[in-house]
Amino acid sequence: MPDLFINGKWVDAINDATRTVLDPANDQPLATVAEADSDDVNAAVKAAREAFDSGPWRQTPASERGDCLRAVASELQNRKSELTRIESLDTGKTLLEAETDVDDITNVFRYYADMADKDSGRVTDTGVPNTVSRIVYEPIGVCSLIAPWNYPLLQMSWKLAPALAAGNTCVIKPSEVTPLATIELVKIIEASGVPAGVVNLVLGGGATTGAPMTEHPDVDMVSFTGGLHTGKRIMAAAAADVKNIALELGGKNPNVVFADADFETAVDYALNASFFHSGQVCSAGARLIIEESIKDDFISAVADRARKVKLGRGQDEGVEVGPMVSREHREKVENYIQTAIDEGATLVCGGKRPDDPALTDGYFLEPTIFDDCNRDMTIVREEVFGPVLSVETFTTEDEAIALANDTEYGLAGGVWTSDASKAQRVSSAMRHGTIWINDFHPYVPQAEWGGFGKSGVGRELGHHGLDEYRETKHIWQNISPEPMRWFEGKDD
Ligand code: TXE
């Protein structure tokens, strides 16, 4: 079956090109999908433009748009086991992680279904007699939504659900590395009653398919989640037409542990913060910033558990961490590991591919910990996006805060302490978009997600996540118009 979806029809790429999608657990082909280029993007943008300008979607009552999103949420649950399996196969993540993703995006669709008709603007008191002043929200227009490979369904849903709730039309592109579950999501949207042309799916590489989505003059808004380097290019491309943008560009997230934290719980969460999904998480707690007095015991406890993490195929029983997403990405992370060694960090555990012969074909990498790190090291400054934890130490609260903020990113961070006042002081001082106190990683659709600094522009989720996809318009009416005679009396 063709797998580009343009103007309500499933079609092949115009140039008939295809791409093979690989299973990261064994390097074997999983599927062959269409590979779009700028011709397909042009067709998709044209469909989205027409659907926005003359189609019914933006005039559809917001409550009915909400009903479509609710139908998507129900179908996501009906097809949960199938979607879970596809997402797990495509990304390498475990079935439990993939299932959690499907539950999470169901909640995101439900949340924006409910939000769709809850806030249609406000009336202001202008203070000027005989006037009516209304603030209303309108969709922005055609939105290009570009997602990465670590959370393909989830990242796309964070964009698509609010974009549709607000009445926009969209051209969407998952990562070329992990396109499979998004194809299923679009089938679900098609069946939900969303009209033709409102959601258009293109598949393909960043330069050939993604870039035209950001450069096309008929696109009004670009929402992107991915790497910093690509984010900068997209921002520059969007500048040509002054398009609206929303960018989530990852992080270098501190996990600050004070000596008065509950030791066992903090160890458990430090492990999860850094090695969950092989560390391929934008909010991964990849920088452990720990009070000097407990460092040795803490590192030794985390390393003991890291050595026991069960690697394997994400679909197999008992597996705790799957492979990395691609051969190229594992090589990139291995280069970071070598650089850390060259720059003088102390390797505590991991740092290599597993010895298990059953894992040699997949893109596996052992959980890796580096002690004796400092801010001059590449591993401390750059987003590694793999199962690699760096350790820095502090002795005072101020020092902990300074280390936590010593990053060009600012996406998320954790603070561990049993002192409630200290928790508040430190979390207030940390310059990051999300702070977890005595926790790490949870998010909810009700709360905004996004970063300070180079972690991006704008916010997803929550109220703000809907605002990203709306224009605000002020409508002013003079209800008793009469000549104002501003210029009278100025004749010679
Ligand atoms: O991401 P890219 P890559 C970080 C992580 C990783 C690095 C690079 O540090 O090592 O990014 O990963 C599309 N115009 N994150 O190279 O390139 C691309 O096709 C338009 C953090 O895989 O950012 C894919 O759909 N689109 C992150 C998407 O952008 C372009 C998650 C992401 O790919 C494009 C993933 C272009 N010029 C990686 N070039 C997070 N924030 O969670 C590429 N794309």
Boltz pocket constraint, residues with backbone or C-beta under 6 A from the ligand:
constraints:
  - pocket:
      binder: B
      contacts: [[A, 146], [A, 147], [A, 148], [A, 149], [A, 150], [A, 173], [A, 174], [A, 175], [A, 176], [A, 204], [A, 205], [A, 206], [A, 207], [A, 209], [A, 210], [A, 211], [A, 212], [A, 214], [A, 225], [A, 226], [A, 227], [A, 228], [A, 230], [A, 231], [A, 233], [A, 234], [A, 248], [A, 249], [A, 250], [A, 251], [A, 281], [A, 282], [A, 332], [A, 383], [A, 384], [A, 385]]
      max_distance: 6.0
